[in-house]
Amino acid sequence: MESDGHTDDRVLVLNPISGNGDHVDRVTDLAADHGLEIRRTEEAGDAKRFAREAAEEASLVAAAGGDGTINEVVNGVASAGELETTTVAAVPAGTGNNFASNVGIEGIEHAFGVVEDGRRRKIDLGFANERAFVNSCVGGVTAEASSETSAENKAELGVLAYVKETLDAVGSFDSLPLRVKTADGPSAEPSRTWEGEALFVLVGNCRRFTGARTAQADVEDGRFEVTIVEDASTVDLLGDAALEGLFDRDGDRIVRRRTPSLVIESREESVEYSLDGEMLETDRLRLETEPDTLEIAVGDEYEPTPDPNPDSDPDSNPDEGEETEGGLWPLEG
């Protein structure tokens, strides 16, 4: 339904066409049971607008949909200037629901229980050219591939499904001539610049890009996890197994960094980026983390530090490995 300008203390923004659309009645009933006012989206931009309007008075704004709906709601709360006063809750009604899974939300019914009784955590929020994102920013995914990616592949492969669809859609994917510069890190990690031909640039805030498809990144450490896949012309992806193998940390065409901010510049035409599934096209992208910025309702399974012993994880040390010609290090297994 359309917003009438009235705002209750707790609001749920419902995307009725997320996933396969079979969630609407269940979400509507549960929202009524828990006293959440429902705002149902009808067209593009509604979720952001409803969240912006609600955040001025509401203590909690829930997003019922997929990662894209959560992205719009967070951007609405941010544009209202109410990130310090408004909790965001994820109700997983999309296909992959990666962000909800990463913050310990196990399903629609569980999400409403977390709204009532779950912990609240302040997590990092990413900004790409001043647009917020919670999960990931992926460069090189075309709008066509994003729209044509099947629900089955999204559920099975997560964001890697878009990579697969891109390669399948165009047959062969021209490398992106990019320059990627990371900033100095909080533990005296020096800034580094990589320049060359890239297949994709993958920036994770709450998402880790490895063969473990659903791996959660540390979303409370003030750093992005950056993965550059080099030289598309020499990469042969024959199937899902090969696709996953490409992202294993011992791959010889993978460059990794952890950084609080970075700049990605295209040396030719503009590049399309997917921010939690929402598209942005530009030839220069500046990404920054805002630590401890977004208050999220989280489930019991959420672990702020997903690695049991970060010091034993080679990926946790950005200075380990051999320097490449471009100045970033591929980490060795």
C-alpha positions in Angstrom: 0.0 0.0 0.0 1.0 3.6 -0.4 2.5 5.5 2.5 0.0 7.9 4.1 2.6 9.9 6.0 1.7 8.4 9.3 4.5 6.4 11.0 4.2 3.9 13.8 7.1 3.1 16.2 7.9 -0.1 14.2 7.5 -0.4 10.4 8.0 -3.2 8.0 8.8 -2.5 4.3 7.4 -5.4 2.3 8.6 -6.2 -1.2 5.8 -8.5 -2.5 7.8 -9.7 -5.6 11.0 -10.8 -3.9 11.9 -14.4 -4.3 9.0 -16.4 -5.7 6.4 -14.1 -4.1 4.9 -16.8 -1.8 5.9 -14.9 1.4 3.3 -12.1 1.3 0.5 -13.6 3.4 2.8 -15.1 6.0 4.8 -11.8 6.4 1.6 -9.8 6.6 0.1 -12.0 9.3 3.3 -12.1 11.4 3.7 -8.3 11.1 0.2 -7.8 12.4 0.8 -10.3 15.2 3.9 -8.4 16.2 2.5 -4.9 15.8 4.5 -3.7 12.9 2.9 -1.3 10.4 3.3 -2.6 6.8 4.4 -0.5 3.9 4.1 -2.5 0.7 6.2 -1.5 -2.3 4.7 -1.1 -5.7 7.4 0.5 -7.8 11.2 1.1 -7.9 12.3 3.4 -5.1 9.4 2.8 -2.8 11.5 0.8 -0.2 14.0 3.6 0.1 11.3 6.3 0.3 9.2 4.3 2.9 12.2 3.7 5.0 13.3 7.3 4.9 9.8 8.5 6.0 9.6 5.9 8.7 13.0 6.4 10.2 12.2 10.0 11.3 10.0 8.5 14.0 10.3 4.7 14.1 12.7 2.9 16.4 12.8 -0.1 14.0 12.4 -0.5 10.3 12.3 -4.1 9.0 12.9 -5.1 5.4 11.0 -8.1 4.0 12.6 -9.1 0.8 16.1 -10.0 -0.5 19.4 -8.3 -0.3 18.3 -5.5 -2.7 15.3 -4.6 -0.5 17.6 -4.5 2.6 19.9 -2.2 0.6 17.1 0.2 -0.2 15.9 0.3 3.3 19.3 1.0 4.7 19.8 3.7 2.2 16.5 5.2 3.2 17.4 5.2 6.9 20.8 6.7 6.0 19.3 9.5 3.8 17.0 10.4 6.7 20.1 10.9 8.9 18.7 8.4 11.4 21.3 5.6 11.5 22.0 6.4 15.2 18.4 6.1 16.2 16.9 3.4 14.0 17.4 -0.4 14.2 17.2 -2.3 10.9 15.9 -5.9 10.8 16.1 -8.4 7.9 13.2 -10.6 7.1 14.5 -13.0 4.5 12.0 -13.2 1.7 14.3 -13.1 -1.3 16.1 -15.9 -3.1 19.6 -16.1 -1.7 19.1 -14.0 1.5 22.9 -13.9 2.1 22.9 -10.9 4.4 20.1 -12.3 6.6 21.9 -15.6 6.9 25.2 -13.9 7.8 23.6 -12.0 10.7 22.0 -15.2 12.0 18.5 -15.0 10.6 17.2 -18.5 9.8 13.8 -17.8 8.2 10.8 -15.5 8.2 9.3 -16.7 11.5 12.7 -16.6 13.1 13.2 -13.0 11.9 10.1 -11.8 13.8 11.3 -13.6 17.0 14.6 -11.7 16.6 12.8 -8.4 16.2 11.2 -9.0 19.6 14.0 -10.7 21.6 17.2 -10.7 19.5 20.4 -9.0 20.2 21.3 -5.7 18.6 24.8 -5.1 17.1 26.4 -2.1 15.6 28.0 -3.3 12.3 30.1 -1.6 9.7 28.4 0.1 6.7 30.0 0.4 3.3 29.6 3.5 1.1 30.3 3.5 -2.7 30.2 7.0 -4.1 28.1 7.9 -1.1 25.6 5.1 -1.7 25.3 2.6 1.2 25.7 -1.1 1.0 25.7 -3.8 3.7 26.9 -6.9 2.0 29.0 -6.5 -1.0 30.0 -4.4 -4.0 30.8 -6.4 -7.2 32.4 -4.8 -10.3 32.1 -6.3 -13.7 28.6 -7.8 -13.3 26.4 -6.5 -16.1 22.8 -5.4 -15.6 21.7 -7.9 -18.2 23.4 -10.8 -16.3 22.0 -9.6 -13.0 18.5 -9.6 -14.3 18.8 -12.9 -16.1 20.4 -14.9 -13.2 18.1 -17.7 -12.2 16.6 -18.1 -8.8 18.1 -21.6 -8.6 21.6 -20.3 -9.3 21.2 -17.4 -6.8 20.2 -19.8 -4.1 23.0 -22.2 -4.8 25.9 -19.9 -5.6 25.0 -16.6 -4.1 26.8 -13.7 -5.7 29.0 -16.0 -7.7 25.8 -16.8 -9.7 26.1 -13.3 -11.2 29.7 -14.0 -12.2 28.6 -17.3 -13.8 25.7 -15.7 -15.6 27.9 -12.9 -17.0 30.4 -15.4 -18.5 27.5 -17.5 -19.9 25.7 -14.5 -21.3 28.5 -13.0 -23.3 30.4 -16.1 -24.1 33.8 -14.4 -23.5 34.2 -11.6 -21.1 36.7 -8.8 -21.9 39.0 -8.0 -19.1 38.5 -4.7 -17.3 41.5 -2.4 -17.4 41.5 -1.2 -13.8 43.6 0.6 -11.2 42.8 -0.3 -7.6 44.3 1.7 -4.8 43.8 0.6 -1.2 44.2 2.9 1.8 46.5 2.6 4.8 45.0 0.1 7.3 44.4 0.3 11.0 47.3 -2.1 11.8 50.0 -0.2 9.9 49.1 -2.0 6.7 50.5 0.2 3.9 48.5 1.5 1.0 49.0 -0.4 -2.2 48.1 0.0 -5.9 47.2 -2.7 -8.3 46.9 -2.0 -12.0 46.1 -4.4 -14.8 43.4 -6.5 -16.5 40.7 -7.8 -14.2 37.8 -10.2 -14.6 36.0 -8.9 -11.5 36.7 -6.8 -8.4 34.8 -8.1 -5.4 34.5 -6.0 -2.3 32.9 -7.7 0.8 31.6 -5.9 3.9 29.6 -8.8 5.3 30.5 -11.2 2.5 33.7 -13.2 2.0 34.5 -14.2 -1.6 36.0 -17.7 -1.4 35.0 -21.2 -2.4 32.9 -21.3 0.8 29.8 -19.7 -0.8 28.1 -18.5 2.3 31.2 -17.4 4.2 30.6 -14.4 6.4 33.2 -11.7 6.6 34.0 -9.8 9.9 31.5 -7.0 9.6 32.7 -5.3 12.8 36.4 -4.8 12.0 36.2 -1.6 10.0 37.7 -3.2 6.8 36.5 -4.5 3.5 37.7 -7.8 2.1 38.8 -7.1 -1.4 39.3 -9.8 -4.1 40.6 -9.1 -7.6 40.2 -11.9 -10.2 42.9 -11.2 -12.8 43.0 -11.7 -16.6 39.7 -12.9 -17.9 41.2 -14.0 -21.2 43.1 -16.8 -19.6 40.4 -18.1 -17.2 38.5 -21.1 -18.3 35.3 -21.7 -16.3 33.6 -24.9 -17.3 31.1 -25.3 -14.5 30.1 -24.5 -11.0 32.9 -26.5 -9.4 35.5 -24.6 -11.5 33.9 -21.4 -10.6 34.1 -22.1 -6.9 37.7 -23.3 -7.3 38.6 -20.0 -8.9 37.8 -18.3 -5.6 39.8 -20.6 -3.4 42.5 -18.6 -1.6 45.4 -20.5 -3.2 44.3 -19.6 -6.7 47.1 -18.0 -8.8 44.9 -15.4 -10.3 43.5 -14.0 -7.1 44.7 -10.9 -5.4 43.3 -10.1 -1.9 43.5 -7.2 0.5 41.8 -6.0 3.6 41.4 -2.2 3.8 39.1 0.5 5.3 38.8 2.2 1.9 39.8 2.0 -1.7 39.4 3.7 -5.1 38.7 1.7 -8.3 39.3 3.5 -11.6 38.6 2.3 -15.1 41.3 3.2 -17.6 38.7 3.0 -20.4 34.9 3.0 -20.3 32.7 3.0 -17.2 32.1 -0.2 -15.2 28.9 -1.5 -13.7 28.9 -2.3 -10.0 26.3 -4.3 -8.1 25.7 -2.9 -4.6 23.8 -5.7 -2.8 22.1 -6.3 -6.2 21.4 -2.6 -6.9 23.3 -1.3 -10.0 25.6 1.6 -10.3 27.7 2.6 -13.3 30.8 4.8 -13.1 34.4 5.1 -14.2 35.6 6.0 -10.7 34.4 4.4 -7.5 35.4 5.4 -4.0 34.5 2.9 -1.3 34.7 3.6 2.4 33.7 1.8 5.6 31.9 3.6 8.3 32.6 1.4 11.4 29.9 0.6 14.0 27.3 2.6 12.1 24.3 0.4 11.4 22.3 -1.2 14.2 21.0 -4.6 13.2 18.8 -7.1 14.9 20.9 -10.4 14.9 20.1 -14.0 15.7 21.9 -16.2 18.2 24.0 -17.8 15.4 25.6 -14.5 14.5 29.3 -14.4 15.3 31.0 -10.9 15.1 34.3 -12.6 14.4 33.6 -15.5 12.1 37.1 -17.0 12.2 37.7 -18.9 15.4 41.3 -17.9 15.4 42.0 -15.0 13.0 45.7 -15.2 13.6 45.8 -18.7 12.0 44.0 -17.6 8.9 46.4 -16.4 6.2 43.7 -14.1 4.8 43.8 -12.2 8.1 47.3 -10.9 7.5 47.3 -8.6 4.5 51.1 -8.3 4.5 51.7 -12.0 4.0 52.7 -13.3 0.5 54.7 -12.2 -2.4 54.3 -8.7 -3.9 52.9 -8.7 -7.4 53.9 -6.4 -10.2 50.9 -4.2 -9.5 51.7 -3.9 -5.8 49.0 -6.0 -4.1 49.6 -9.5 -2.7 47.9 -12.7 -3.6 47.8 -14.6 -0.4 49.2 -18.1 -0.4 47.4 -21.1 1.2 
